[in-house]
Each structure stands twice: as C-alpha cells, then as structure tokens.
C-alpha cells in the first residue's frame, strides 16, 4: 500500500487533543484525502486514476484529509454506498487553493460581517467548509475538530481530473483494521501516518479558525 501507516496508539499521543486541526498525510508536493463510494464509482476511480463513470459532477463531493473521520462517517467501510474507501493523493498547491476558497457551511459571526455577507460569500464560492467533532476508532466523540471540504462546480472538475496524483483503493486495509477495532485490539491497529497540516497563508488560517499549533 502506498499510503504510509503507523500504529494508532503512537500517533494518538502526538495529536493535539482539542481545537481545530487539519490532520493529514502529506509531503512537500502532495496531500492525501479520503472518500468512500459504492463499488461502481470507487472501482472506476481506482482503476482509471480519475473520477468518471457513475460519478456525478453536478453534485457536491466531500473530501476528508483525516482517515479516522472518514472511518467514522463510513462505519469503517460498512455503510451502504460507502463500501470502497479511496485514498486520493492530490497536489498540495491544489489543496491550499481549496482551503483559500472555502466558505463555512453556516454563518460564523467572527468571520463574516453579517448574514448577508456570509450568504454572498457562499454564492461566490464553490468550496464549503465544515468543522465536525473528530472521533476515536471506537466512534467516541473527541474535543478535537476535523475538517471536511465540499467541492462543486469547476472545482469538482479540476479535482476529479487535473489535481489528482494517484488514487488507491484501500478497502482491504480498512477491512483488516476494522477487525482490530471490533476486537478492541488497539495495540495492533494501524492507521495512515498523519500530522498537523501547516497552513502558511495567514489570512486563510484565520478564516479557517485553526488552532495556533496548526497555523
């Protein structure tokens, strides 16, 4: 598997326990995001290296850089329509562009002057931002917040065709690790190696309301 993995318990100790943190696997040029799809869409993407076939370009698609947040949402690959877990490596410059365009899904008074200003920002942007409670492998809600980003319009087209470095079907890995979760054998649990993603653009970091250690 191309995605690098590590013992979950080793990572848990270094992750910030609270606040808004972008946990991700990344290098100087790329970052991994996760999505879960039904087999028709997931297998097409993994075999072709881009999204097509039954993939709906007219719908908003959500990407998640945090593996455990994806596992919470997909039930470790057991929920209907989310059986195939994809690790999509995209250009880091593209991810930074997505962050810079992101507008919160709800009005945040500290960011937007008023409801109208937020509404206008939503209309002008093709990227939605949500901070949701992160979860442990057991599904327990944590104080740390995990980011997910909704893409639509031209951004979806660029994401699905231009920004992808590679796509890996990691469903077998997810199934293997799910057994450790079911058995509560966390000493053996492996998850992709993730670190706090640094957002160098101060204006973007402020808009995202990142915790200081993540700026």
Buried (B, 14 or more C-beta within 10 A) or exposed (E): EEBEBBBBEEBBEEBBEEBBBBBBBBEEEBBBBBBBBEEEBBBBBBEEEBBEEEBEEEEBBBBBBBBBBBBBBBBBBEEEEBBBBBBBBBBBEBBBBBBBBBBBEEBBEEBBEEEEEBEBBBEEBBBBBBBBEBBBBEEEEBEBBBBBBBBBEEBBBBBBEEBBBEBBBBBEBBBEBBEBBEEEEBEEBBBBBBBBBEBEEEEBBEBBBBBEEBB
